[in-house]
Amino acid sequence: ALSAHENVVVVTIQYRLGIWGLFSTGDEHSPGNWAHLDQLAALRWVQDNIANFGGNPDSVTIFGESSGGISVSVLLPLSWADDPVLSPLGKDLFHRAISESGVVINTNVGKKNIQAVNEIIATLSQCNDTSSAAMVQCLRQKTESELLEISGKLVQYNISLSTMIDGVVLPKAPEEI
């Protein structure tokens, strides 16, 4: 509706959610934050292609509500103004940000007990090996339907996967920046 009333091009993006987007072993085998890497890839696409649709790559605003608002706050580049903010990977990909009803500073990002969550995922998936490498390899052998069932059970048990401090997307905890 916004594009019908204003001179703007609206782009909506898709990105991985749940076990596909935020699963992390906390090490090199699955550092997590795949959802945010997908979002960054989409923003790079916008920069490279939006002019072909009548848009301006020098005037990109991102918007997110609830968990999308958390994503917006994660992607804020470190170079904005004089305020150190979160991810250096968002630099030059957008120029304004609207975060509605969710910011990363109010979540327990990176503070979840990864081992406890992964033990539950291991049990649900029958990937009970103790090493993260073996668990990731086992999960990669699961079908999409099996992973969807595991994701559904995580929701049923009120277990959410979240953004992790991985040294790449999030170099440090929000409160340390």
N, C-alpha and C positions, 0 to 999 in steps of 0.2 A: 504494500500500500504506500510506503514511503516514496518509492520510485515513481508512483503515479502522480504525486503532488509536488515533488521537488526534483531538481536536476541532479539526481544521484543514481549510481549503479549499485544495486544490492547484490552481494555475493553471500551465499550460505555455504558452509563447508561441512564435510563429513569427516569424522575421525574415529579411531578405534576407542571403544568403551570397555569397561569392566576388565576381565582377565586379559583381553587382547590389548587394551590401552594403558593399563596401569599396574599390571603384575610386575613385581620386582623381587629378586632374590637378594638384593642389596649388594651385589657384587657384579663382576664382569659378565657373568652368564646371563643375566637378565636385569640390567640396571633400572629398567622401568621408564616411565614418562613417554611411552610410545605415543600416547594421545597428543601430548604437547609437540612432539616431533612431527606428527601428522599436521597439526595446526600450523606449525612453522613452514612446512612444505607448501601448504595451501597459500599462506601469505607470500611466499616466494613466487608461486604461480601467479597470484594477483599482481605482484610487482611486474612480472614479465609479460602479462597478457591483458591487463585491464584496459589499457589504451585501445585495444582492438574492439572493445565493447563500449567505447565512449567514456570510459572512466579516466581518472587522473591518478597515476601511481604516486604522485607527490602529495596526495590528499586522501589518505586511507584512514578510516576510523574503524576500530574493531569494537564489537559489543558482545557482551555475554551476560546471561541471567542465571543466577544460582550457581551450579557447577561451572557454567560458562563464564560467569563473573570471576570465579576462582581462576579459570584458565586465562582470562584477560589479565589478571593481576600477576600471574606467573610469567607471562610473556613480556611484561614491561621491560624495556631495555635499560641497561645500567647507565646509559649516557644521557638520559632525559634530564634536562635542567641541571640543577646542582644536587638533586636528591638521588642518592644511590638507591636503585630499586633492584628488581630481581634477576631477570635472565638477560645475559648479553646477546643471546641468539635472536632476540626480537629487533635488534638495532637496524634502523633504516627500512623496516618492513611495514611500519604503520606510523601514523603521526598523531592520532588521538585515540583515546580508549575510554569506553564506558563499561563500568563493572556494576551490575545491578544485583543486589541481594546475594553477595558472596565475594569475599576476598581471601587470598591465601593466608594472610596474617591471622585470620580468625579460625583457621583449621588446625588440625594436628598433623600438618604436612611433615613427612619424614619422621614422625614421632611414634608411629605405630610399631608395635612389636612385629617386625617382619617375620621372625622365626615362628611366632605363634600363628600368624595368619597363614604362612606357608605350610605349617603342619596340618592345618584344617584343609587347605587346598590339596595337599598330598593325600590325605585320607579320602577326600571326596573323589579325587581323580585316580586313586590307587597307584599313585606315583610315590611310594613310600620310601624310596632310597634317601639316605641322609645327606648326600652331597647335592649342592645346588645345580651342578652341571648335569647330574643324572636326572634330577627332577625336571629341568628344562627340556632335556632330551625326551623324557617320557611324555611330558605335556605336548611336545611337538608331534607325537605320534597319535594324539587324540583327534577325533573327528570334530568338525565344527559343531555338530549336534551334542557331542559329549561335553565340549567346552561350554556350550550354551547352558546345558543342564547344570554344570558346576557353577557357572555364574549365577544362575537362578537360585541355587541353594545358598550361595553367599548372601544374596539379597534377602532370602528367607530368614537366614540367621543374623541379619542386620550387620553383616561384615562388609565394609566398604574398602576398596583399594584406593589409595590416594597418591598424589604427587609425591615424589621422593627427592631428597637432596642427593643428587647424583654426580655433582661436580661438572655437569655439562649444561643441562637445561636450568637447573638450580645449583649454582656454585656453592651457596651457603644457605643456612636456615634464614628465613625472612627476618627474624628478630636480630640476627647478627649483622645484617646489612644496614 
